[in-house]
Amino acid sequence: MKLTFCAAEDRKGAEIGLKLLVASVAEHCPDVPLHLYRPDPLPEFAAWLKRFPQVRLFPERPRGAHQWNCKPQSLTPELSEPDSEAVWLDSDLMLTKDPRPLFRRLSPDQLGITQEPPSQADQGSLLRTKAWKLPVGRELPQTLNSCVLRVTRQHLPLLTRWRELLESPEYVAIQGRPVSERGVAFASDQDVLNALLGSKEFAHVPIGQFRNGVDVIHCGGALGYSISERLAGLFLPRPTFFHAISVKPWVVLSGVPLPGQSAWFRRLMHEVSPYLAYARRYRDVVDDPCEWLDRSSPVGLAMRAAGLGHWALRGLPITVAATLLRRIRPVE
């Protein structure tokens, strides 16, 4: 099938994430087009992109998109031909190898998507489908994470309906509130997608999941890469995707004071993140000082050394400690 990658980013100061994504795509898939939406890009960034002939820059948001609610708007134009296949990649993602073998395992009618870390609260589709007042067609036990999303022309009805909900006045108004006040079904675009996939209208859509710890590592949280996934990872090839989930390492490790008593812990988690380790290979490619790549505490340095350079061992003591704390924490 004719494959195209799509990505978008409209946040200030986030172009370094796009650069790392582009560099990893150029290394592992130099023959696959990457369509990149970046409203008002810095001239330096636009000039840097010219090194990569596979990248097409769109200096605006996709029509109808707002904030991160842009996936169906970005993907739909790529499905104009019968053999089209489009893959969304989040701007805080890096490829560590060619992902096309994963996509070839999927039939044309299968939606390819990653899994949300099981440690995240409010798992599954049911509460999201009900909150949107959609007839329930199935219950997905685990929440799906749309940091990687593969679609074909068979998914155009799903993309159209997803776009309609994301552009609805109700949803747009809620997006103006803090995330903590939105409700789980309205927090982000992927929550809306989970609601639709659990609905009667799209219960027939088969889902091919890219597995946590095997195909993707969600980096940055203490429990996003679990103990069991890490131990299994010692005997598996490197996962295809490293995803800097939640607060970004270039923010946490920038030296800017962070609010909260756990700021030091967030820094430590990013210091030992597989994403951070892999990003170092592109330091000379991105034309950015990237001082955040070198920020490290004595504890972080010790954990890096103890990890012996393996993605599954880096940060393992943090995950063990966080898992034990969660088990003994009183239930409120």
N, C-alpha and C positions, 0 to 999 in steps of 0.2 A: 504494500500500500504506500501511497505518497504521504510521507510524514512531514509535519511542520511543528516546531516548538513555538509556544507563545509564553510571554511573560509581561508583567506590567509593574510599575512602581511610581507613585506620585508623592511619596513622603520626602521632605527635605533631608539632606544628609544621608540618604540611603543608596546613593549611586555606587558605593563600594560593594554592596551586596550584589547589584547587577553586574558589576565588573567581574566579580568572582564567579558568578553564574556563567557569564559569557566565556570567560577563560576556560572553565571546565567543559562547556559544550564544545568549544573550539578544539580542545585537546581530544575529546573522546568521540565526538560526532561532527567532524569538520565538514561533512557533506550534507548535513541536515539544516534547512533554513530555520532561523530563529527570528520571529517577529516580536519586536520589543516596543511596548508603549511606555513612553516617558514624557509627560507633559513638561514643557519649558526646560529641556535639558540644558545643563551647563555647556557652554561651547567646548570646553576641554573634554567633556564626556563624549559629545557628538564627534569630535575629531578623533578621539581614541577608538571609537567604534569602527571607524573607516579601515582599521587594520583587519577587520573580520568581514570578508565579503559575504559570508552566509547570513549576516545580521542585517535586518531591515528595521530602521528606527522610525517609529511613528511619534512625532513630538506633540502628542495630544492624548487625551483619554479616549478609549473606545466610546462610540456614541451611546449615550444612556448610562454610562458607568459613573460611579461615585465611590470615592475612597477605594477600599479593596474589593468592592462589589463590581467586579469587571470580568469575571471568568467567562460567563456565557457570551457576553458582548465581544470578547476577544476570540473565542473559539469558533463561533458560528461562521464568520467569514472564511475560515480556513476549510470549510466542508462543502465547497461549491462543486467539486468533482466526485464522481461515483466511487473512486478508490481513495478518497481523502481520509487521512488519519491525522488528528491534531492532539497534541499533548501540552497541557498547561504545566508550567514549572514556576513555583513560587520564587520570588526575588531573593529569598534567603536560603536558597538551595544550591548545592553543588553536585554535579555528577562525578562519580569516582571511577566509572567505566561506561562503556556503551550500553544504554538501557534497552536497545531494540530487541534483544532476546526476551526480555520480560514482556514486551508488547506483542511479540509473535506468538506467545502462548495464549493470547486472548482471541476469541472469535470476534468477528465484526460486530456482533450485537452485545458483547460484554463491555461494560463500563469498567475501565481500569482506574483504581483509586487506592490510596494508602489508608492505613488504619490510624486512628487517634491512639495515643498512648493509653493503655488501660488504667493508668493511674489518674487520669483526668476524671472529674466528677460528671454526673449526669450522662452516663453511657447509654448508647442506643438511639433508635429512631422514634420510638413510640411517643415519648413525651413531646418531641418536636412536631410530629405529625398531628397530634391532638391539639397542641397549642395553636397551630395554623388552621384548626377546624377542618382538616382534610379527612375524608373517609380512610380508615386504616386498612391497608391491604396485606401488610406483613410487618413483622417486628424484627429489625436488625439489632442483634444483641450488643454490638460494639459500634461506637461512633466512627464514622468515616472522616478521614482528614484529606482535604483537597489540595494539599501542597503539590501532589502529582496527580493529574487527571487526564486520562486518555479517552477520547471520544471518536466516533465515526459518524457518517451521515445517518445511521440508524438511531442516533441519540439526539437528532435535531428537535423532535417534539419535547424531550426533556429539557434541552437547553432553552427552548422558547418559553416554556412554562417557568423555568427557573428565572429567566430574565424578567418575566412579567411580575413575579413576586418581589424580586430585588428592586424593581422600579416602581412598585406600588407606593402610593402616598403614605400608607401606614408604616411600611418598613423604612422608607426614607426618613420619615419624621423620627422614628425610634433611633436611627443611627446618629442623631444629634445628641443623644444622651450618653453619659459614661457607660462603659461596657457592663459595669456592675448593676446598672439600672435597666438594662434592655430585656432581661429575661433570656433563658437559655436558647429558646427557639429563634430569637431575633438578634443574637449576639454577633453573628457574622454570616457571610454568604454560605459557608459550608454547613451551618445549622439548617439553613433553608433547603439545601440540597438533601441533607439527611431526612428532613420532613417529607420531601417529595418522593424519595426512594422508598419510604415506608408507606406511602399512600397507595390507595387502590389503583389510581391512575397509572402508576409506574411500578407496581409490584412485579410486573412481568419482566422488568429489565434485569438481566443477569449481571452480577457484580464479580469482577476479578480483583481480589485484594492483593496489594503489594504489602508484604508482611513486615511487621516491626522486628527490628534486629536482624532480619534476613535480607530484606530488600531495601529498607530505609532505617536510619537511626535519627530519631528526633533528639537533637543535641541542645543542652543548656539547662535542662531540669534534672533534679536529683533522681527522679523515678521514671523519666521518659524512656530510659534504656535500662530495663529491669535486670535483676541479678540472673534470672534464668536465661534471658536473652543474651546477656554478656557471656555466660558460661558456654552456651551453645555456640556463640560467635567465635570462640577459640578454635572451633573445628570447621568453620564455614568460611567461604570466600568473603572478601570485603563487601559490605552492602553497596548497592548501586547509588544510593542517594544519602547525603548528609544534609539534614535540615536544621537550621538554627531557629528552632521554635521559640516563641515568646520573645522576651527582651533580647535584642541583638548584641552579639559580642563586641562590635565596634562602638556600641553605646556603653555597655557595662564596663568595658575595659578602657574607656577613653580617658579616665582620670577625673571625670566630672563627678562630684559628690552625688551619691544615690540616696534616696530617702529610705527610711526603715532600718530596723536593727539587723536585718538579715542581708544587708548590702554586701558585706564581706563574703558571705556564703554564696551569693549569686556570682560574685567575681570568681570565686574559687571554682565553681561549677564550669564556668566558661574557660578558665585557664586550662582545665584538663579535658575540654570538649574535643571529640574527634573532628568536628567542623573546624575548630581553630587550628588543629594540627595539619589538616589537609589544606587549609587556606594558605599556609606558609609556602607551598610549592608555587603559588602564583604571585608572590611578592614582586618579582621582577617584571611580571606581565601587566599588572594593573596600573603601573605608574602612579603609585600612591605610597607615601611613607609608611602607612599602616603601623604606627607605633603600638597600637593595641595588640598586635600579634606578639609583642615582646614583653608585655606586662605580666609579671609573675611574682607571686609571693614565695617565701621559703617552703610553705606547705605544698603549694602548687608545683614547684620544681621537684619536690620529693615524690609527689604522686606521679608526675610525668616519668621520672626515672624508674619508679616501681612498675609502671605500665609497660616497660620494655618496648615502647613504640607501637604496641598493639592497640587498635581501636577499642577492643572489648575490655581491656584491662585499665585503660586510662579512666580514672574517676571511679573505679570499682569500690574503693573504701567509702566514698561519699554515698553511693547507692546502697551499700550494705547498712551504713549508719541510718540513712533516711528511711529504709525499709523497717528497721528495728524500731525506730522512733514512732513510725506510723502504727505499728502493731500494738505498742504499749500506751499510745495516747488515748485518754478517756474519750468515749463517744459522747458528744454533746447532744 
